[in-house]
Amino acid sequence: MRTKSGSIQGLLEGIEQARQRQEFDIAADLRQLREQYPRQSKRAFLQLLDALIEKYEVEETAAVHAALVEKARGGDLAAIRLYRESQAEAGSKGGVVIVDDI
């Protein structure tokens, strides 16, 4: 018999595996949430919901970044400018900024 924590862990592992395979079926994920809602504690359900949110955020960000890089490689000046701004913004979040135009 499965315990609640074992069941939650199994669901989270399934989400992680789907994220790694990059297979996304929003309808199936919503059905899973609907089925799990009455069975899980509030904390466990929120943990599952957070994992699904992260799964879709990561994929969407990666797709946008890839499209931006492709446009920048093609010579689109607006895309190059936006790419450099996004890199500078990412660097200002605690990273190291290298200045090479001294």
C-alpha angles and dihedrals in degrees: 000000000000122000123222092252091047091051092049091047090051092052092048091049089051090052091049091050091050090049091053092049090044092226110148126184108168093187092055091047091051091048088051091052091048092050094046098045099083093039101051135068117249091255094050092046092051089049090054091046092050090051091053092048091052091047093057096038093054094050094046093049092048092050093050092047092050091051091048092050091049092052091047091051088052090060100256103158094203090052091048091050092048091047092052091047092051091049091050090049091049089049092052090060093084099299130119118268116209115206111201102170099078 
